[in-house]
């Protein structure tokens, strides 16, 4: 999803990736495993894939130059590597080489832009308190604040993973812990974007990896695919409405089900893109994010 938006709309900054991933781990429930394939670009060119930033410590591995290495020396090294890559490209004409060249240039620029981005201590204390964030603690709250800073700097798509929702047991206790970790900072992000005049053109989507069963699994709940919820805020969607319902038991979506293809079609519409026209040719076929399905859900648009 992030790769397709970056492919269709491009980036608004030259100093940061257009698709950034941030991850945090909660204290309630099992921490779901994640891997880079979850923000891979698939068959789109690799320069559209997500870039994971570490939530604490160095945000990107090796972003800091080694001791004693000056910017001018780094610049000469990058220029030499790019010249070799260009020489190779004249022989093999591989688009991945162009990606490699652009990523070397991006990495060089990030050495200046990323440390400033991650310096949360520059934020006023009342903003840190609103999010419940502490600089460098790697929490979901800090990542929400970093998401706003990334959006301010023109990053197209920011994906926050909070791991620790897998409540197969002790759901009553674990849910209280997890909700405390995420609710305040989620509300703070939306409030902060609105106060800065950014919410009108920033779409916030909050959802889980799947639903949970309406019936118990011991003291917890199991995975469930037939009905679950997400919310959207800003970015041209109506506020204060709900769309669709599950049955009386919460087992299955029965009223105006909102398929993932509908979600993608509606998202693209909000960003000014016709989902049927945004395509990428792969193995002889024009593919799109919504495959051969998807309808824009007009009822939720402002």
Secondary structure, 3 states (H helix, E strand, C coil): CHHHHHHHHCCCCCCCCCEEEEEEECCCCECCCCCHHHHCCCCCCHHHCCEEECCCCCCCCCCCCCCCCCHHHHHHHHHHHHHHHHHHHHHHCCHHHHHHHHHHHHHHHHHHHHHHHCCHHHCCHHHHHHHCCCCCCCCHHHHHHHHHHHHHCCCCEEEEEEECCECCCCHHHHHHHHHHHHHHHHHHHHHHHHHCCCHHHCEEEEECCCEECCCCECCECCEECCCCCEEEEECCECCCCCCCEECCCCCCEEECCCCHHHHHHHHHHHCCCCCCCCEEEECCEEEECCCCCCCCCHHHEC
